[in-house]
Amino acid sequence: MLLKFSQAIGCAVALSATALAPAFADAPAPGAPASPHAGGTLRLAGQGMLGTMDPQVSYLHIAYQVLNVVYDGLTTFSKSPGPLKRQAIPDLAESLPPPEDGGLTYRFHIRHGVYFSNGKELTPDDVAASMRRIFKANSPTAGPYYSHIVGGAACLHDPDHCTLAGGVEPDDQNWTVAFHLTHPDSEFFDRLAFLHAAILPADTSTHDVGNNAAPGTGPYRIVSYDPNTGLRMERNPYFKQWDAEAQPAGYPDAITYTFGMDPEASVTAIENGQYDWMAENAPLDRLGEIGSRYADRVRLIDFLNLYYAALNVNIPPFNDLRVRQAFNYAINRKAMVIHAGGPTVSIPSCQLLPVGSPGFEPSCAYTKGASPDHPAQEWQAPDMERARQLIKEAGVSGQRVGIVSPSVPSYVAMANELRSTLADLGFVVSVRAITQAVQFTYIQNSDNRVQVGLTGWNADYPAASSYLQALLSCGTFIPHSDNSINISGFCDHDVDAIMDRAASVSVTDQKAGDALWAEASRAIMAQAPVVPLNQVRWVTLLSARVHGEIRAPIYEVVFSKFQLR
C-alpha cells in the first residue's frame, strides 16, 4: 500500500520525548465489552480525498484501509492484532494450496456461496478476469508483483490484449483456478493478498473506474463517493461471514468519511463526539492535551513505514551521484524526528528498509564519520563538511532545485527542512505543496521533471521487496506515467540482480534471502537515489463511543472492527 501511506505526522512544534512518554507509555487498552454489539454509523474524518475507488489502481493507504472492507482477494492478511511480520491467510480461497511443479503451479479452490454486492455469485471466471484486469487497468504493481505469471510479460507489453494464456486457468467444474508461474516465488500468497489483486466481477470495466466503485465481496459496499466532499459505505446485503480473521462481518451499519478536515479541526471534533476517528496523525501541538485528558482513547500503532525524499536521478542536479550523496550527508534527521513528535514516536532512517522489516540490518552510510564503504550502525549527526566538499567537486552551487510536497502541514514542515538543508549547500530552493492524492501521481510522472518528491511508504506486505524492488527496481520505472512508483527513475541492473537473487534464494532459505536483501539495501544507498528521513508510530485518537480492538498489522486499523456505544 502507496504515496502508499497518507498518515501525516503532526505540525512542527517542538515537544520533548520526556513530555510525550508519560502521556502515552501507560495508556490503558479499552476494556472488552461484555457482549459486542453491532449498529450505528462510524464517522471518519480526513484532510485529503481518497483518489480513485478502483482497488486495482489505488495506491493511497487511506483508500487501502477503506477498500479492504469492500473487496477481497484469494488471500489476505489477518484483520486481528498480531506481529508485524505476518504471512497471508486464505480469503476467497478455501485454503493455501501446496506448490506443484517445483513451486511453479498453485491450484486454488474457490469458496462456494460468496456473492458480490450486486447479487452475482463469485466464480472462477471472475478470478481469471480480475487477474487479466490488473494488466489492462495498468495497475502500478502489475510489473513487480504479477508479471511472473505465465503470459504476464506479454500483458505488460500489450495490456489491451492481455489473456494470461497458460498462466491463469479457471475450472468451473471443479471450482478451481490454477496459476502457473515462470519461476518460484516465496511471496506469491502475499502478493495475492495485496489490494491490487482484489477480485471483481468479470464484466467490470478494464479502465480505472474512478469515482464509480465496482461491486465487491466484502461486508460493505460504497453507495456514494464525491472526491471533493466524502464517501458513504453501507452493508453488503449479500455478505455472509466465512472467516472472521480474513473478513469480519463488521459492527457498524454504515461508515461515512468526510474530506477537508484539517488535523487540528479533526482532533477537536473527535473530542466533542462529532467524529470517531481521523486519518492523519494527531498534530504535535495536541499530543500533550490528548495524552493527559484522553489517554484511554489514544492508540499508538506500530507499522512498517518510511518517509523519504525521492531524488530524480535523470535530471540535474541529482543526476550527479556526488550531489545525491551530499544531500544525504547534510540532512539533519534529528530535526525530522522532532517534527514527528520526538523519539517516543519517531526514529531516524538511513536506508529504504524500515526497522522491523525482513532484511533490515542496521546500516547508515551517510552520517558523520561514515561512508557507503564503511557504514555506521546508526545515524549520529549531519556531516556538512563532507557534503559541501562533494557539492564543490560537482560544481553545482547556485542551481535551482524544486521540492514537491503534499500540502499536509506535517509534510510542508519536512519540505521546509529539506529546503533549508539544500540552501545551506548553495542551491536556490523552492517548495511547491499540492493536495496529497494529486501530489503522489504528479511526482511519479517523469514528464513533470520533479527534482525532489517528498513522500512516504507503507509496506504492501511484510517483505523487503515491498520497499526495495517496488520503489527502486528498473521494472517499476515507467516513463511518462502517473503509475511509476519508482519516483527517482532509478535503474541499476547490478542492484536488480542482487534483488532477483534475494527473491530466488528466499524460496528455500529465508535467512540467506534476508541477508541478500540487506546487501541490496546497502547497494542502493551507495547510489543514493533517495534521502531516507524517518519512521514513525501512528498516534490516533478515538471518540468516547468507540470500543473494542480495532488494530491490525498492514491495515493499522480495520473499520469493520469499530464497535460503537
VOGU-3710 file (C-alpha; in Angstrom, 3 decimals, decimal comma):
1> mllkfsqaig> 0,000/0,000/0,000  1,200/3,828/-1,924  2,129/7,714/-1,641  1,360/4,447/-0,115  0,543/5,901/3,235  -1,395/9,036/3,918  -0,936/9,409/7,654  0,532/12,823/8,404  2,963/13,219/11,262  1,847/16,348/13,050
11> cavalsatal> 2,719/20,028/13,000  6,313/21,105/13,501  6,091/22,272/17,098  8,916/21,337/19,467  7,967/18,839/22,173  10,423/16,717/24,085  10,387/12,951/24,322  10,082/13,191/28,101  6,887/15,159/27,678  5,438/12,512/25,390
21> apafadapap> 6,454/9,404/27,238  4,345/9,827/30,415  1,293/10,689/28,359  1,285/7,541/26,236  3,564/4,892/27,677  0,999/3,505/30,118  -2,199/4,397/28,283  -4,622/1,562/29,042  -6,248/-0,509/26,329  -10,033/-0,384/26,224
31> gapasphagg> -11,861/-2,939/28,303  -13,560/-5,736/26,397  -17,313/-5,246/26,269  -19,493/-7,883/27,918  -21,255/-8,513/24,626  -20,017/-6,915/21,401  -22,836/-5,246/19,549  -23,439/-4,066/16,018  -25,120/-0,953/14,716  -24,678/2,760/14,263
41> tlrlagqgml> -22,753/4,890/11,790  -18,976/5,153/12,081  -17,849/8,701/11,276  -14,351/9,152/9,806  -12,613/12,448/9,054  -9,565/13,352/6,993  -7,911/16,216/5,215  -7,402/14,789/1,737  -9,571/12,952/-0,744  -9,162/9,243/-1,378
51> gtmdpqvsyl> -8,416/9,334/-5,100  -9,740/6,540/-7,300  -12,078/3,892/-5,902  -10,528/1,287/-8,193  -8,913/-1,308/-5,882  -6,529/-2,471/-8,605  -5,258/1,050/-9,260  -5,452/2,949/-5,942  -2,164/3,402/-4,104  -3,121/5,708/-1,232
61> hiayqvlnvv> -3,006/3,979/2,120  -6,194/5,507/3,485  -8,005/4,250/0,386  -6,455/0,832/1,088  -7,974/0,940/4,591  -11,382/1,845/3,176  -11,341/-0,615/0,304  -10,197/-3,631/2,320  -13,687/-3,871/3,874  -15,258/-3,701/0,397
71> ydglttfsks> -13,072/-6,116/-1,593  -11,381/-9,479/-1,113  -8,583/-11,376/-2,788  -7,819/-15,074/-2,949  -5,678/-14,426/0,124  -5,493/-11,621/2,653  -3,810/-10,631/5,906  -5,412/-11,223/9,258  -7,615/-8,376/10,429  -6,784/-9,079/14,087
81> pgplkrqaip> -3,848/-7,885/16,242  -0,569/-9,711/15,765  3,113/-9,393/14,782  4,272/-7,081/12,004  5,937/-9,990/10,195  2,810/-11,966/9,422  2,015/-14,035/6,367  -1,047/-14,222/4,133  -4,052/-16,373/5,023  -6,867/-17,761/2,816
91> dlaeslpppe> -9,716/-15,408/1,919  -11,790/-16,195/-1,189  -9,690/-19,348/-1,490  -10,658/-22,182/0,844  -7,022/-22,795/1,787  -3,448/-22,033/0,762  -2,695/-24,690/-1,858  0,537/-26,688/-1,784  3,001/-25,865/-4,566  3,074/-28,132/-7,601
101> dggltyrfhi> 5,732/-28,498/-10,319  8,516/-27,373/-8,008  6,733/-24,193/-6,991  5,581/-23,197/-10,465  1,888/-24,086/-10,064  -0,731/-23,274/-7,412  -4,292/-24,576/-7,664  -6,787/-22,583/-5,588  -10,182/-23,979/-4,587  -12,657/-21,079/-4,573
111> rhgvyfsngk> -15,213/-20,741/-1,777  -18,794/-21,562/-2,728  -21,643/-19,226/-1,862  -19,724/-15,928/-1,968  -21,649/-13,073/-3,607  -20,751/-9,645/-4,913  -22,777/-6,700/-3,617  -24,812/-6,742/-6,867  -26,074/-10,243/-6,035  -23,869/-12,120/-8,530
121> eltpddvaas> -22,124/-15,227/-7,221  -18,337/-15,296/-7,359  -16,985/-17,778/-9,932  -13,526/-18,929/-11,062  -14,032/-16,853/-14,222  -14,234/-13,694/-12,096  -10,861/-14,590/-10,605  -9,244/-15,098/-14,018  -10,766/-11,890/-15,423  -9,569/-9,916/-12,393
131> mrrifkansp> -6,004/-11,115/-12,850  -6,089/-10,040/-16,505  -7,572/-6,713/-15,457  -4,511/-5,955/-13,308  -2,617/-5,508/-16,583  -5,452/-4,000/-18,618  -6,085/-1,308/-15,982  -2,350/-0,516/-15,777  -2,103/-1,369/-12,089  1,052/0,165/-10,543
141> tagpyyshiv> 2,241/-3,250/-9,346  1,434/-5,258/-12,484  5,142/-5,465/-13,328  6,838/-6,104/-9,990  4,140/-8,300/-8,416  2,298/-10,215/-11,138  4,314/-10,285/-14,362  5,896/-13,633/-13,426  2,536/-15,282/-14,004  2,886/-17,089/-17,338
151> ggaaclhdpd> 1,779/-14,627/-20,014  2,354/-11,650/-17,701  5,345/-10,301/-19,616  3,291/-10,206/-22,818  0,484/-8,445/-20,945  2,889/-5,735/-19,807  3,833/-5,007/-23,421  0,280/-5,241/-24,793  -2,180/-4,815/-21,894  -5,221/-4,268/-24,126
161> hctlaggvep> -4,891/-7,793/-25,494  -3,850/-9,464/-22,250  -5,045/-13,087/-21,955  -2,600/-14,644/-19,445  -2,939/-17,732/-21,645  -1,282/-20,646/-19,904  -0,890/-18,572/-16,751  -4,345/-18,450/-15,133  -6,734/-21,328/-15,802  -10,263/-21,242/-14,340
171> ddqnwtvafh> -12,139/-24,532/-13,961  -15,850/-24,019/-13,313  -16,491/-27,751/-12,996  -14,035/-28,216/-10,099  -14,449/-24,622/-8,874  -10,695/-24,006/-9,013  -8,244/-21,555/-10,548  -4,723/-22,716/-11,390  -1,827/-20,248/-11,529  1,338/-21,087/-13,452
181> lthpdseffd> 4,497/-19,062/-12,723  7,673/-18,590/-14,706  9,743/-19,071/-11,541  9,068/-19,970/-7,894  8,017/-17,048/-5,687  8,232/-17,152/-1,886  5,928/-14,095/-1,721  3,204/-15,231/-4,105  0,482/-15,609/-1,457  1,411/-12,186/-0,045
191> rlaflhaail> 1,176/-10,549/-3,467  -2,277/-12,057/-3,976  -3,278/-10,629/-0,596  -2,444/-7,081/-1,644  -5,361/-4,881/-2,710  -4,301/-4,768/-6,380  -5,232/-8,451/-6,665  -8,809/-7,806/-5,495  -11,376/-9,990/-7,233  -14,054/-8,066/-9,156
201> padtsthdvg> -16,950/-9,178/-11,368  -15,701/-10,372/-14,753  -17,668/-7,666/-16,563  -16,007/-4,785/-14,670  -14,617/-2,098/-16,985  -10,943/-2,595/-17,739  -10,389/1,144/-17,321  -9,889/2,880/-13,986  -13,413/3,046/-12,513  -12,587/6,339/-10,769
211> nnaapgtgpy> -15,491/7,526/-8,608  -17,820/4,666/-9,582  -16,839/1,787/-7,342  -17,261/-1,738/-8,693  -19,157/-4,357/-6,662  -17,097/-6,248/-4,107  -17,481/-9,332/-1,931  -16,683/-7,657/1,411  -19,094/-6,723/4,228  -19,581/-3,156/2,954
221> rivsydpntg> -20,382/-1,508/-0,369  -19,698/2,058/-1,461  -23,054/3,759/-2,048  -21,774/7,287/-2,744  -18,421/8,941/-3,338  -17,540/12,527/-4,142  -13,768/13,083/-4,077  -14,360/16,689/-3,023  -16,620/16,036/-0,041  -16,827/12,479/1,186
231> lrmernpyfk> -17,837/8,840/0,984  -20,557/6,619/2,415  -20,499/2,845/2,815  -23,362/0,572/3,866  -23,632/-3,137/4,484  -23,375/-5,505/1,535  -26,780/-7,245/1,757  -25,353/-10,414/0,189  -22,387/-10,800/2,556  -22,163/-13,797/4,891
241> qwdaeaqpag> -19,041/-14,114/7,021  -16,860/-17,086/6,020  -13,798/-16,326/8,186  -13,612/-13,662/10,914  -9,824/-13,433/10,579  -9,942/-12,868/6,837  -13,035/-10,666/6,542  -15,111/-9,988/9,694  -18,775/-9,195/9,167  -18,439/-5,721/10,635
251> ypdaitytfg> -20,083/-3,881/13,520  -21,186/-0,503/12,056  -24,275/-0,452/9,874  -22,779/2,403/7,858  -19,442/4,201/7,536  -19,078/7,826/6,434  -15,845/9,596/5,565  -15,725/13,406/5,421  -12,920/15,138/3,480  -11,457/18,591/4,034
261> mdpeasvtai> -10,964/18,324/7,808  -7,535/19,588/8,809  -5,889/17,618/11,658  -6,435/20,354/14,264  -10,150/20,505/13,492  -10,390/16,701/13,447  -8,944/16,363/16,952  -11,406/18,927/18,308  -14,322/17,255/16,510  -13,379/13,832/17,915
271> engqydwmae> -13,020/15,273/21,421  -16,530/16,726/21,034  -18,005/13,464/19,735  -18,744/14,755/16,219  -16,385/12,217/14,590  -14,950/8,882/15,724  -11,535/8,660/14,006  -9,159/10,779/11,929  -6,923/9,717/9,059  -3,983/11,915/9,976
281> napldrlgei> -1,650/11,516/12,911  -2,639/13,688/15,854  -0,910/17,086/15,449  2,199/17,538/17,534  0,868/20,542/19,416  -2,126/18,479/20,615  -0,229/15,409/21,849  0,177/16,685/25,402  -3,508/17,562/25,582  -4,866/14,263/24,322
291> gsryadrvrl> -2,286/12,274/26,280  -3,304/13,842/29,578  -7,062/14,213/29,036  -7,912/11,270/26,774  -5,209/8,667/27,420  -7,744/5,812/27,352  -8,835/6,904/23,873  -5,346/7,209/22,358  -3,818/4,359/20,370  -0,138/4,049/19,460
301> idflnlyyaa> 0,217/1,883/16,377  3,479/0,374/15,130  3,679/-0,406/11,430  6,235/-0,756/8,664  6,621/2,710/7,197  9,170/5,219/5,991  9,275/8,873/4,963  11,792/9,785/2,277  12,710/12,294/-0,404  12,927/10,787/-3,894
311> lnvnippfnd> 15,710/12,385/-5,960  15,303/12,447/-9,737  18,490/10,746/-10,907  17,866/11,586/-14,569  17,913/15,402/-14,492  20,226/17,991/-12,872  21,421/18,365/-10,238  20,658/14,900/-8,852  21,876/13,073/-11,946  25,271/13,555/-10,259
321> lrvrqafnya> 25,971/10,924/-7,570  28,039/13,403/-5,586  25,045/15,731/-5,217  22,781/12,917/-4,069  25,344/11,790/-1,524  25,865/15,352/-0,334  22,151/15,760/0,350  22,172/12,524/2,372  25,184/13,653/4,395  23,712/17,105/5,068
331> inrkamviha> 20,174/16,265/6,174  19,512/16,614/9,894  17,491/13,512/10,684  17,178/14,560/14,309  15,122/17,528/13,117  12,854/15,137/11,198  12,331/13,106/14,375  11,424/16,285/16,260  8,942/17,270/13,550  7,319/13,866/14,067
341> ggptvsipsc> 6,953/14,252/17,835  10,301/13,168/19,241  11,973/9,799/19,908  8,885/8,322/21,564  7,017/8,275/18,259  9,776/8,503/15,630  13,283/7,263/14,792  15,735/8,445/12,102  16,057/6,360/8,910  19,246/5,826/6,917
351> qllpvgspgf> 18,038/3,273/4,378  14,882/2,357/2,499  14,124/-0,633/4,723  12,321/0,266/7,960  13,211/-1,234/11,314  11,236/-4,461/11,717  11,181/-5,315/8,024  12,566/-8,651/6,815  16,067/-7,985/5,527  16,687/-4,964/7,748
361> epscaytkga> 20,220/-4,751/9,139  21,470/-1,612/10,945  23,472/0,434/8,439  23,951/4,170/7,952  26,249/5,250/5,144  25,546/8,979/5,456  26,338/10,222/8,938  29,372/11,895/10,447  32,369/9,582/10,215  30,698/7,054/7,882
371> spdhpaqewq> 30,625/6,277/4,164  28,979/3,745/1,832  32,131/1,595/2,124  32,236/1,942/5,914  28,689/2,497/7,183  27,890/3,202/10,811  25,364/1,200/12,821  23,053/4,191/13,169  22,720/7,865/12,324  24,643/10,238/14,603
381> apdmerarql> 24,805/13,719/13,066  24,984/15,550/9,716  28,365/15,832/8,024  28,163/19,274/6,421  31,886/19,441/5,773  31,787/16,312/3,628  28,540/17,446/1,956  29,949/20,848/0,980  33,106/19,234/-0,402  31,012/16,983/-2,653
391> ikeagvsgqr> 28,965/19,966/-3,875  32,176/21,861/-4,625  33,526/18,901/-6,609  30,263/18,673/-8,572  30,292/22,411/-9,360  26,517/22,821/-8,936  26,292/25,603/-6,354  23,704/28,213/-7,317  21,496/25,863/-9,325  17,723/25,873/-8,771
401> vgivspsvps> 16,012/22,941/-7,055  12,267/22,406/-6,637  10,694/20,281/-3,912  7,147/18,978/-4,443  5,370/18,126/-1,193  1,876/17,108/-0,094  0,029/20,139/1,301  -0,490/18,461/4,690  1,150/20,733/7,316  3,460/17,996/8,575
411> yvamanelrs> 4,820/17,358/5,081  5,255/21,075/4,457  7,317/21,312/7,658  9,528/18,473/6,433  9,803/20,060/2,984  10,954/23,315/4,541  13,620/21,388/6,463  14,800/19,914/3,161  14,715/23,381/1,590  16,866/24,800/4,398
421> tladlgfvvs> 19,402/21,982/4,013  19,719/22,454/0,259  20,002/26,226/0,701  22,883/25,667/3,126  24,559/23,670/0,348  24,287/26,629/-2,021  21,150/25,865/-4,029  18,258/28,210/-4,795  15,309/26,210/-3,496  11,519/26,410/-3,764
431> vraitqavqf> 8,764/24,287/-2,203  5,528/23,515/-4,022  2,730/21,979/-1,936  -0,063/20,015/-3,671  -3,073/18,090/-2,365  -1,748/14,702/-1,382  -3,786/12,478/-3,709  -2,713/14,634/-6,667  0,868/15,057/-5,478  1,585/11,334/-5,383
441> tyiqnsdnrv> 0,662/10,778/-9,031  2,301/14,060/-10,070  5,734/13,189/-8,673  5,591/9,767/-10,327  5,312/11,139/-13,863  8,738/11,831/-15,389  7,175/14,390/-17,747  6,733/16,727/-14,750  10,517/16,774/-14,155  10,207/16,830/-10,376
451> qvgltgwnad> 13,659/17,135/-8,842  12,729/16,249/-5,244  9,478/14,452/-4,401  8,664/14,203/-0,705  6,616/11,131/0,103  6,146/8,154/2,389  5,615/4,434/2,033  3,902/1,669/3,973  4,721/-1,951/3,297  2,325/-3,506/0,804
461> ypaassylqa> 3,084/-6,651/2,792  5,898/-7,627/5,203  8,794/-8,143/2,786  11,940/-6,288/1,768  10,812/-6,411/-1,846  7,799/-4,273/-0,923  10,269/-1,413/-0,477  13,404/-2,093/-2,482  12,001/-3,838/-5,546  8,732/-1,917/-5,647
471> llscgtfiph> 10,313/1,520/-5,287  13,724/1,252/-6,930  13,885/-1,551/-9,493  14,246/-0,993/-13,222  10,859/-2,602/-13,834  8,949/-0,095/-11,704  10,203/2,974/-13,576  7,654/3,695/-16,306  8,452/6,964/-18,130  5,551/9,350/-18,890
481> sdnsinisgf> 3,202/7,506/-16,499  1,316/8,577/-13,367  1,731/4,996/-12,145  5,516/4,866/-11,882  6,223/4,274/-8,205  9,974/4,382/-8,853  9,774/8,149/-8,416  13,543/8,608/-8,639  13,694/6,939/-12,065  16,494/4,790/-10,679
491> cdhdvdaimd> 17,662/1,733/-12,631  20,782/-0,257/-11,781  20,916/-3,718/-13,321  23,562/-4,883/-10,827  21,267/-3,962/-7,944  18,361/-5,647/-9,727  20,460/-8,804/-9,998  21,046/-8,819/-6,227  17,310/-8,381/-5,602  16,427/-11,132/-8,079
501> raasvsvtdq> 18,899/-13,434/-6,345  17,464/-12,498/-2,938  13,966/-13,356/-4,115  15,123/-16,670/-5,568  17,127/-17,736/-2,524  14,251/-16,818/-0,192  12,109/-19,589/-1,704  14,198/-22,220/0,119  16,275/-20,220/2,647  14,622/-17,133/4,108
511> kagdalwaea> 17,615/-16,253/6,325  20,025/-16,270/3,386  17,480/-14,343/1,336  17,185/-11,669/4,030  20,983/-11,274/4,031  20,873/-10,629/0,275  18,072/-8,083/0,715  20,288/-6,295/3,252  23,095/-6,315/0,679  20,715/-4,830/-1,897
521> sraimaqapv> 19,717/-2,107/0,556  23,352/-1,118/1,069  23,995/-1,171/-2,687  21,025/1,127/-3,282  22,147/3,617/-0,657  25,631/3,678/-2,180  23,888/5,153/-5,250  21,752/7,446/-3,035  18,627/7,774/-5,233  16,622/8,732/-2,145
531> vplnqvrwvt> 17,116/10,541/1,152  15,549/8,378/3,894  14,207/10,588/6,677  12,347/8,842/9,482  9,995/6,093/10,613  7,004/6,853/12,819  4,496/5,370/15,197  0,972/6,447/14,460  -0,820/8,333/17,250  -4,573/8,226/16,737
541> llsarvhgei> -7,460/9,487/18,865  -10,852/7,767/19,079  -14,198/9,184/20,148  -15,700/8,206/23,507  -18,230/5,935/21,836  -15,652/3,645/20,168  -14,686/0,439/21,939  -13,238/-2,940/21,029  -9,887/-3,778/19,420  -9,522/-2,005/16,083
551> rapiyevvfs> -5,821/-2,563/15,331  -4,258/-4,991/12,876  -0,857/-5,031/11,132  -0,730/-3,967/7,471  -4,065/-2,137/7,779  -3,245/-0,408/11,115  -6,971/-0,092/11,809  -9,890/-2,132/10,458  -13,064/-0,061/10,112  -15,347/-3,082/10,298
561> kfqlr> -13,987/-3,802/13,811  -15,099/-0,471/15,327  -17,837/-1,036/17,920  -19,987/1,970/18,733  -21,701/2,675/22,048
//
